[in-house]
């Protein structure tokens, strides 16, 4: 098991490195985006790019390097030219900057000359809070509804729950939040119509979480319910559960001791996969509700071509996805002893 875990972690690290490296190279192949702001701020940005090894700085023209990125004239009439460093050399310098300085570049649109890692650290807490709350809210409700539907299989309760799940699982979260925002926000005035400001009261901040958490949880509840019902129904009809009943166990004892435990083997790891799905799906929701998370930041940087922040944002999503995959695989071994025994053989 230890060998398998180390192997999966190693493969995840290598895969993450390859994906992030290819993303960096592809982004650097795009046309160079000039920063916004006044000339002193722009010059400060270009000087920082020179220090990172992404731009050349000359006092004379160098046509062999292509068209200059920027040209500025000093107070004494001296001219400074900035040229872009070849992409692969930028890649080597990028690796060096991350290892030695943990410098992933600076923003050119969102917050000029502010490090991308600083901007991400300010925003990521909002996204993590909302997604964790939605998972905490959706997991017990979804699993409980699934168990209830499985125990009442082919009865009226099961038909009602299954029908509602089929209807509501097809509603996207951004459609749901638009409807609820209009009803409870604009018409009834029960919740804030936009994400509360940092200076808002505690009660207003709590109300601000209600709508996005519910909308993100809505689809997950339906997914957990459907998945739990299908797994538990399959286990209930299995031969070993029938054997347990013939040995004298009541239906309740057989379900609690055997059926639920075996049904949870594929359900518990799926919570991690669902978390990643929610994290990606919260981009549009953050944009609609004005939540200052990394999902909204991703869309802002994509539209504004702020590639340095966009790159760090993509690196975070990639790392979380692969890390969740590793935890997902490892969790099977802890949940199901048969997997550990197979690994020892």
N, C-alpha and C positions, 0 to 999 in steps of 0.2 A: 504493500500500500504506500509506503514511504517513497519507494522508487517511482511508482506511478505518479504520485503527487509532484515530486521534483521534476519529472519529465514533463508533465502538463504545465507547470509554472515556467519551465525553461522554454517550451514551445510558445507559450503566450508572450513571453518577453521578446523572443525573436520576431514573432509575428507583429507585435506592436511596433518594434523598431523598424521593420520593413515598411509597414503601412505609413508610419509618420515620416519616414525618409522619403518615400515616393510622393507623399502629399507636399512636403517642403519643396522638392524639385519641381513638381508640376506647378505649384503656386509661383515659384521664382521664374518659370518660363512665361508667365503672363506679362503683359506690358507693365512697366514700372508706374506705380501710382504716386503722384506728387502729394505731399502733405498739405493740409489747409492751414490757414493762419497767416500772420504777418511774416515779413521776410526774416527777421531775427529768429523767430520760432522755426521757420523752415530751414535756415542755415544750421540751427542747433540739431535738427533732426538729421540732416545730411552729415554733419560732423560725427554724430553718434553712429551712423551707418558706416562711416569710414573706420571708426574705432573697432567696430564689430567685424570688419573685413568684407563688407558687402558692396562698398563703393571705393573707387580710386579718387584721389584728390591731386590735381595738377595746377600749376600756374600757367601752363601753355596748353594749346589744343593738341589732342591725340586722335586724329581721324581713324587710325587703325583699330581703335577700341569701339568704334561706332559713334552714333550721335550722343553728345553729352546729355546727361540727365538734368543737370542744372548748371547755370553760369551766374556768378555774382561778381559785382564790382565793389572793391573796397573804397575807403575814404580817400586814399592816396592814389586811386586810379588802378590799383592792382586787380587783376581778374583771376578768379578761381573757377576751375572747371571740375565737375564731378562726373565720373563715368562708372558704369555698372561693371562689377567684377563677374567673370564667367561663372555660370551656374554651379558647376561641380566644385569650383574653388570656394564659392559661397557655402556649399554644403559642408565642406571640410571645416570652414571657419564656424559654421553654425554648430557642428558637433563640439568643437572646442569651446565655444561660448557657453553652451549648456553645461558641459562638464566642469568648467573652471569658474564660470560666473552665474550660472543658472539664468542666463539672459536669453529670452525667447523673442526679443525685439520689442519695439514700442509702437504705440498707436499713432495713426496719421489722421484719423477722422473723429473717433469717439472722444478721446482725450489726448490731444496732441502731446507727444514726447513723454507720455506716461507708459511705464512698462506693461506689457500685455498680461503678465502674471499678476500684477497688482490689480488691474481692472477685473480679471477673472475671479480673483479671490474675493473681491467686493460683491460680485454678483452670484457666485455659485451657491452661497448659503441659502438664498431664497428658493432656488430650484430644488435643492436637496430637502429642505424643510417641507415644501409642498408635496413632493413625491413620496417622502417617507410617511407623512400623515395620510396620504391617499392609500398607501399600502396597508398601514395599520387599520384604516377604516374599512377597506374592501375585503381583506383576507378573511377575517372571522365571519362577516356577513355573507360573503359569497360561498364559503365552505359550509356554513350552517344551512343556507338555503338549498345547497346541493345535497346535503345529507337528508334534509327533510323531504326533498323531492324523491330521493332514492328509496327512502323508507315507505313512502306513499306511492310507489310506482303503479302507473296505470290507473290511479284514482284521480278524483277531481282536483285535489291539491297539486298533484304532479302535473296535471294538464295545465292548470292555471300558471304555475311557476314556469314551466317549459315554454308556454306561449308568450308570457311576458319577457322571458329571456331572449327568445327569438326576435321579438319586436324591438326591444331596447338595445340589443347588442349591435344593431345596425345603425344606430344614431351616433355620428361622430361627436367627440367632446366639444369641438368648436361650434357645432350647430346647437348643442344643448346649452352651452354657456351663453350664446347669443339670445336664445329664447328666455332663459332664466334671468339674464341680466335685464332684459326689457320688462319682464313681469315683476320681479322682486326688487329690482334696482330703480328703474325709471317710473313705473306705474305705482307700486306700493311703497317704495322708499325704505324697505326693510334693510337692505344691504348697500354698501357703497358701490357706485357705478364704475369706479376705477380703483386700482390698488392704492390703499391709504399711504399718505406721505409719512416719512420717519417722525414728523412732529405730531402725528395724530394720536388720539387717546388710545389707551390699551384696549378698551371695548371696541373701538373702531377697527383696530388692527386685527382683533380676533374675528370680527365680522368679515373682514377682507379675506380671510382664509377659507371661509365657508364655501363660497361659490367655486373657486378653482379646485379645492380638494374634492368636493362632491362630484364635479364634472369629470375629473380624472378617475375617480373611484367607480363611476357609473358603469363604464364598459368592463372594468376589471371584475366587479361584482358578478356581472352576467357571465364572464368567462370562467371564473372560479366555480360558479354554480353549475354550469353546463359540464365542465370537466369533472368536478367532484361527483356529480350524479352518474355520469357515464362510467367512471372508474368503480364507484361503489356498487352500482348495479351489476357490473361484470363480476366483482368479487363475491357478491351475495349469491350469485347463481353458480359459483364454482363448486367442484366436487369436495374439496377439503372442508369447506364451510358446512356442507351437508353432512360430512362425517362428524364434524364437531357437534352438530345438532343431535345426531344419532347416539353420541356418547353421553348425552344427558344435559348439555348446555342449553339454556333458554335462548330464544331469539335475540334478546337484549345482550346476554353474555357473549354469544357468538359474534355479534356485530361489534361490540366494544373491544373484545380481546383479539379478534382475528381480522374481521372485515375492514374496520377503520384503519388499523395499522398497516395492512397491505395496500389499501387504497391510497394512503398518504405517500407511498413511495414515489410515484410520479408527480404528485400534487405539490409537495413541499418544495422540491427543486424548481418547479415552474414559477414559484413566487419571485425568484431572482430574475428569470426571463421576463416576467410581467413588469418588474420594476424598470428594467431597461427599456421596454416598450413604452411605458409611461413617460420615462425621461425624455425619449425622443418625441413623443406625441405632445409634450407640454410646450413645444416651441410656439405653435400657433396660438395656443391658449394664453401663454404669457404675452404674446403680442396683442391679442384682443383685449385682455384685461389690464395691460400696462404693468405686468409684474417685472421688476428689474432683475430677472434671472439670466442664466447663460443661454437659455432658449431664445429669448427676445434679443439678447446680445448677438447671437449667431445670425439672426435675420437682419439686424441693423448693419452688421459688418459685411454681410453678403451683398446687401443693397448699396452700401457705401464703399465697397471694395477696400475695407480695412483688413488687408490680408494677414497681418501679423497676429491680430486678435482672433481672426477666423481660424487660423492655423492652430493656435493653442486650444480653442474651443473644440475643434475637430479631434485634436489629440486626446482631450479629456473624454469625449464620447467613445473614442476607439478603445482607450485604456479601460474604461468602466465596462464596456461590452465584453472585452476579452477576459477581464478579471472575473466578471460574473459567470462567464463560460467555464472558467477553471473551478470556481466555487461550486458551480452546478454539477460538474462531473465528480468532484470530491465528495459532495454531499450525498450522492447515491450510495457511496461506500459506507458512510456512517448510518444512513437510514436503513439500508437493506444489508443484513449480515451475509447474505448469500454472495454478494459482490465481493466482500472482503475475503471470503473463503475461496472464491474463484481466483482472486489475485494471488493468494498464497500458493495455490497449486501451480 
